[in-house]
Amino acid sequence: MKVQIDAGCCQGHGRCYDLAPGLFGDDDEGYGMVLGDGTVPPGDEHDARLAAANCPEHAIVLAGES
Amino acid sequence: MAADNRFTHGHWARRDGRSAGTRSEIVTGPVSDWATDFSHLDPAWVADPYPIQDDLRQRCPIAHTQRFGGAWLPTRYQDIAAIAYDTELFSSRAIILSNFRPPRDLAPAGGSPPITSDPPFHREARKLLLPAFTKTAVSKQEPATTELCHSLIDALQGQDVIDAARDYAQHIPMRVIADILGFPPEDGPQFRKFVKNTLEGIDLPPEQRVTRMSALFYYLLGQVQDHVSNPRDDLTSYLINAELGGRKLDPSHIVGTMALLLIAGIDTTWSAIGAALWHLAKTPEDRRRLVADPGLLPTAIEEFLRAYAPVTMARLVKQDMHWRGASMTADDWILLSYPAANRDPAQFDRAAEVVIDREVNRHAAFGLGIHRCLGSHLARMELRVALGVWLERFPEFTLADPAAVTWAAGQVRGPRALPLRVLAASRGG
C-alpha cells in the first residue's frame, strides 16, 4: 500500500500528520507531506486508512488497496 | 530608511472617500416560519439551534429569510460544502451576516484579509500568515498555555461553583493571541468587548455598530503605532514589515488582519472549550472515561468540534442565479452553518449523538476549502491543554444550575455563563 496527497485538495487541516505521524509530516505552511516515497510499512495500514478517512478535503489517496 | 508614515492620522483621513456599501431594513421580532423567515438571532436558535436545523434539513433543505436584506440557510452537508468550495459564485467579501453589505469594490481583499478575501488575492494574503500558525509553530505556545491554565485554576481554588466560561475558558485564547500579536496581556477585558461588539448586536442601528467598531480600529492602530516605534518579535511587527508583490502591506490590510486574528482567535476557542466542559459536566460517563484515559482526549476533541462546532460563516451571492432549487439574488447572504453540516445524518452515523471515541470524523468545524481556519492547529492545542488541565485538576464536576447556562448569539456559539459545581479538586503539579 502507498499513500499520496492530492496537493490540489489539501488545505492544511493536518489530520493526516496528527493521526499517522509515521506516514505524514507538514511543510512550512502546514500543508501535509508524504514522508519518504509513501510506501506504508507493514503494520501501518490502519494508520493510513484512518488518515484517509479523516481528511475533510478527501485529499489522501490510498494506492494498492487490496 | 524613510519613516514609516502609513499609520499617521493624515493617511487614514484620506481614506474616507471609499464607496459606502448598502444598508437593509432592520427586521426583529420572533420567527414566524423557520423555512421562510429564519433568524439566527432568535432566542430559540440561540438556546438550541440543532432541532431547528434538523427539521429544516428534512423539509426544506435551504431556508430563506427576508431579514438582513435577504439570506439563505443551507442545512445539508453537501450544499454547505459546495458553497464553501465555490468561490466563483459565492464571495467572502463579508463573512458576518448583518444589515450592512460592504461595497463591492472592497473585493477581492475585503476588510479583514484573508478571511474576507476572494481569489486570487486570498492566496497571497493567506500565505503571509500560514507559517506562524503551523502545528510546529503553535507548539511553542504550549508550555506557556499549560502554565496559564494551571494558574487560572490555582486562582479558583476554594470555590464550590466556578463559572468555567467567564473565569477559565475565555482567558486562555485571550492570553495566547495577545502573546502572538504582542499586545499587553492586561488588555484582555477590552478584547472581550471588541469580540462582543463585532459578533453580537448585529441588529443594532448601523451608526451604533460603526461607533463600536471604531473602538477596535483605534485600539489596533495604537498597537501598530507602538510597534512601529518599538519593533519586536511578534506577529504585529511581522505584518508591518511584510510585503505583498514587492510592496509593504496597505495599512487597512494590516489592521484588518489584526482585527481578524484578535476576534477569530478569541471567541471561537473560548466557545469550543466551554461547550466541551458543558458536555462533560452533564455527561458523567464521558467525563469519567476521559479522566481514566486522557489518551482519548484528542479523539474526543474532534467529536466536540463536530457536535458543538462554534463557527458559522457567511458568504455573499455574486450574481442572480438558481442554485439547487433556490432563486438567489446578487448580494443575498448565505449563512454557512458548519454546525448544521456536522450534524447531517447523510454524512455522519449517529449524527445527533456525541460519540467521544468516534474514529472516522470528517467534520467541517474548521471549514472546507481555501478558507480552512488559519488557527485550527492553535485551537486544537489550546483545547487539548485547557481540557487536559481542567480534567486533571477538577476530575469531578457537574452543572451547578443548568438554567443559568447562557449561549452567545450570532455566528459563534458557545457558553458565555457556565456555572460548574466542582466536587473534588486535586492539587496541581
Interface residues (C-beta under 8 A of the other chain):
Chain A: Q11 G12 H13 G14 Y17 D18 D26 D28 E29 G30 L50 A53 N54 C55 P56 E57
Chain B: K127 L130 P131 F133 T134 K135 T136 P298 E302 E359 V360 N361 R362 H363 A364 F366 L368 G369 I370 R372 S376 H377 R380
